[in-house]
């Protein structure tokens, strides 16, 4: 969804910027969050109503930070990313990212957005460990997170239910030192 209001840019990459959610984003997220394939990957089991979407867009709290992912070229919202279950005392948090519309997937946007978020988490928020849970049937996501540097650390066997079936939930993580080393290595190439 294009926004005519002032953009509160927070993090920036070559093609994207991350910003806080705006009310104008509600229709975009309500549409894409209700798509069956997206529900299957995100664990949403109930329809997203306009009221529920309003609450979701205001979900940042003391232990979470959420951003809309916006394409610079046309100011189009293409997804969301955030840190949740932040525990600064231990330097740990979970990360989430979703590019909902398939026409924006597999174009490098997710990589740019996630790397910007990781730089922010490790560099500005002093996090030491980022974790993510991935549905076992989401092979593209598992490959993507491994390419970023996440490592599998465990499996919740049949810990995820979607449409008549239980699936494994794959737990992954990356440590600050691993992230810094991977970014230093890429810059050296």
C-alpha positions in Angstrom: 0.0 0.0 0.0 1.4 3.4 -0.9 1.3 6.0 1.7 0.9 9.7 1.1 1.9 10.6 4.6 5.4 11.4 5.8 7.5 8.2 6.0 9.2 7.6 9.3 12.2 5.9 7.9 14.2 4.0 10.5 16.6 1.6 8.8 17.6 1.7 5.2 19.1 -0.6 2.6 19.9 -0.3 -1.1 16.3 -1.0 -2.2 14.3 -0.8 1.0 13.6 1.0 4.2 12.1 -0.2 7.5 9.7 2.0 9.3 7.1 1.9 12.0 3.6 0.7 11.0 1.1 3.3 9.9 -2.7 3.1 9.8 -2.5 3.2 6.0 -0.9 -0.3 6.2 -3.9 -2.0 7.7 -5.6 -3.0 4.5 -2.3 -4.4 3.1 -1.7 -6.6 6.1 -5.3 -7.6 6.5 -5.4 -8.9 2.9 -2.1 -10.8 3.0 -2.3 -12.2 6.5 -5.6 -13.9 5.6 -4.1 -15.7 2.5 -4.1 -19.5 3.2 -0.4 -20.0 2.3 0.7 -17.1 4.6 -1.5 -18.4 7.4 0.2 -21.8 7.1 3.7 -20.3 7.4 2.9 -17.8 10.2 0.6 -19.9 12.4 -2.4 -17.6 12.1 -5.4 -19.6 12.9 -8.1 -17.0 13.0 -9.2 -14.4 10.5 -7.6 -11.0 10.7 -10.4 -8.5 11.1 -9.9 -4.7 10.7 -10.0 -4.4 14.5 -7.5 -7.2 15.0 -5.2 -5.7 12.3 -5.3 -2.4 14.1 -4.1 -4.2 17.2 -1.5 -6.1 15.3 0.0 -2.9 13.8 0.4 -1.5 17.3 2.1 -4.6 18.6 5.5 -3.1 19.4 5.9 -3.2 23.2 8.7 -3.2 25.8 9.8 -6.6 24.6 9.3 -6.2 20.8 10.0 -3.9 17.9 8.1 -4.2 14.6 8.7 -2.6 11.2 7.0 -2.4 7.8 9.3 -3.3 4.9 8.9 -0.7 2.2 10.3 -0.6 -1.3 12.1 2.7 -2.0 11.2 2.8 -5.7 7.5 3.2 -5.2 7.0 3.3 -1.4 5.1 0.0 -1.5 4.8 -2.0 1.7 6.0 -5.5 0.9 6.2 -7.1 4.3 7.1 -6.9 8.0 10.0 -7.7 10.2 10.7 -7.4 13.9 12.3 -8.5 17.1 10.1 -10.2 19.7 10.6 -11.7 23.1 13.5 -9.4 23.6 15.5 -10.1 26.7 18.2 -7.5 26.9 19.7 -8.8 30.2 20.7 -11.9 28.4 21.2 -10.3 25.0 18.7 -12.6 23.4 15.7 -12.1 21.1 13.7 -13.8 18.4 13.4 -12.4 14.9 10.6 -12.5 12.5 10.3 -11.6 8.8 7.6 -12.1 6.2 7.3 -11.0 2.6 3.7 -11.8 2.0 3.1 -11.2 -1.7 4.8 -13.9 -3.8 5.6 -11.4 -6.5 8.0 -9.7 -4.1 9.6 -12.9 -2.9 13.0 -14.3 -4.2 14.2 -10.9 -5.3 16.6 -10.2 -2.4 14.3 -8.0 -0.4 14.0 -10.4 2.5 17.8 -10.6 2.7 18.2 -6.8 2.7 15.5 -6.4 5.3 16.8 -9.1 7.6 20.4 -8.0 7.4 19.4 -4.4 8.3 17.4 -5.8 11.3 20.3 -8.0 12.3 22.8 -5.0 12.1 20.4 -3.0 14.3 19.9 -5.9 16.8 23.6 -6.7 17.2 25.0 -3.2 16.7 22.6 -0.8 18.4 20.6 -3.0 20.8 23.7 -5.0 21.9 22.0 -8.4 21.3 24.2 -11.4 21.4 21.8 -14.1 20.0 19.0 -14.1 17.5 16.7 -17.0 17.2 13.9 -18.0 14.8 11.5 -20.9 14.5 10.7 -22.1 11.0 7.9 -24.5 10.0 9.5 -27.7 8.7 7.6 -27.7 5.4 8.9 -24.2 4.5 12.0 -25.4 2.7 12.7 -22.0 1.0 12.8 -20.3 4.4 15.1 -22.9 5.9 17.5 -22.5 3.0 17.3 -18.7 3.2 18.1 -18.5 6.9 21.0 -20.9 6.5 22.4 -18.7 3.7 22.2 -15.7 6.1 24.2 -17.7 8.7 21.6 -19.2 11.0 22.3 -22.6 12.3 19.8 -25.3 13.2 19.9 -26.0 16.9 16.8 -28.2 17.5 13.5 -29.6 16.3 10.2 -29.5 18.0 8.9 -32.7 16.6 5.3 -32.2 15.5 5.2 -28.9 17.3 3.3 -27.1 14.6 -0.3 -27.8 13.5 -1.7 -26.6 10.2 -4.7 -27.9 8.3 -5.1 -31.5 9.6 -1.4 -32.2 10.0 1.3 -31.8 12.6 4.7 -30.6 11.3 8.1 -30.2 12.8 9.2 -26.8 14.0 12.8 -26.1 13.3 14.7 -23.9 15.8 17.5 -21.8 14.4 19.9 -19.2 15.8 22.9 -17.0 15.0 25.3 -15.5 17.4 26.7 -11.9 17.2 30.3 -13.2 16.5 29.1 -15.5 13.7 27.2 -12.6 12.1 30.2 -10.2 12.3 32.5 -12.9 10.9 30.2 -13.6 8.0 29.8 -9.9 7.2 33.6 -9.3 7.4 34.2 -12.3 5.1 31.7 -11.0 2.5 33.3 -7.5 2.5 36.7 -9.1 2.0 35.5 -10.9 -1.1 
